[in-house]
Amino acid sequence: MSDIYSDNMSRNATETQRLDEQFDLLTRNIGYLVHPSITDKLSAIDSPAIADIGTGTGSFLLQLARVYPKATLRGFDISQDLFPAPESLPSNVELGLMDVKQPPPSKEHNRYDLVHVRLLTAAMNPTDWEPAVRNLIQLLKPGGALQWEECDFTQCPYRRGRLDSSVSAARFMSTQFRMALMEKFSSGWSTLPQIMGSIGLLHVDDDIVSSDRVVETREAITTNGMVAIFLWAKLMSKRGAPGSLQIDELNKLEVQAARDIKSGCYVSYDVHIALGFKPE
Ligand SMILES: C[S@@+](CC[C@H](N)C(=O)[O-])C[C@H]1O[C@@H](n2cnc3c(N)ncnc32)[C@H](O)[C@@H]1O
């Protein structure tokens, strides 16, 4: 398995906590875990089977377990480093390894009523999306749904929330991060609905919300994103990557960026929820 996600992103305790918080903040802004047109179908099934790919800390399934206590819930990831301890999982949740870029094992074919994915963009090159969708469709039962959330990180304005907000350190660090990952960030959110349609999924939809739809989440989502950006910048610095900043400089910028956020600086970007149904 080629794990290009780890070229830019960490898997450690700070990242585990950040991902859990990010999951909750994005869900509050999206307004649902599962799109209403899919829940309509799931509610007619006594014990639905649901898979979450790139599951990370398993947040999606752990929250879904409360809504669907009789469901079979399976999480898959290319790495188990972010998984919670197996003994902490509800009895209907299991986690295992799977690479979204490889055809899934035949025992998983036609098994799931819903396959869900959130935020794989840092793992994906532009040509990876279509084969990944084809792989995931194999997991679905006829009539099953694919729901995939990705954010448009190509446009991440750090806005002034107040007349006297400072923004320069937050904007500077965001630009560094976005420029480094721009090729990965440019697709997915913009291509998934078209890919789903061209492969033959039905009732394809592209729901869009802003990451700051719920105003009370602005500060937390901006702080959370900044933690990801500094984890990346420090990883690059440690590896001596070309153009990376020295740790001393990053530590100063981190203090300034936190001050920017406290002064009312906040980010907003589009969150896309692409979905479609496998023909019966
Ligand atoms: C940004 S995290 C998102 C985790 C979770 N979906 C969430 O929203 O909190 C991306 C996850 O995708 C996983 N991942 C990266 N490359 C993958 C691949 N090729 N196949 C499956 N999972 C992958 C990473 O290990 C990581 O857990």
The ligand as a Gaussian input file, in Angstrom:
#p B3LYP/6-31G(d) Opt

LIG

0 1
 C       -8.272000      13.654000       7.330000
 S       -8.425000      12.029000       7.945000
 C      -10.196000      11.897000       8.027000
 C      -10.651000      10.855000       8.996000
 C      -12.172000      10.752000       9.163000
 N      -12.815000      10.395000       7.908000
 C      -12.725000      12.047000       9.701000
 O      -13.453000      12.745000       8.984000
 O      -12.417000      12.368000      10.855000
 C       -8.024000      11.014000       6.534000
 C       -7.996000       9.530000       6.840000
 O       -7.856000       8.809000       5.605000
 C       -6.941000       7.754000       5.803000
 N       -6.371000       7.376000       4.499000
 C       -5.351000       7.956000       3.844000
 N       -5.110000       7.333000       2.681000
 C       -6.014000       6.319000       2.594000
 C       -6.271000       5.312000       1.620000
 N       -5.547000       5.245000       0.487000
 N       -7.246000       4.411000       1.857000
 C       -7.975000       4.488000       3.000000
 N       -7.794000       5.421000       3.955000
 C       -6.813000       6.330000       3.756000
 C       -5.939000       8.339000       6.769000
 O       -5.162000       7.320000       7.389000
 C       -6.828000       9.122000       7.717000
 O       -7.279000       8.306000       8.757000

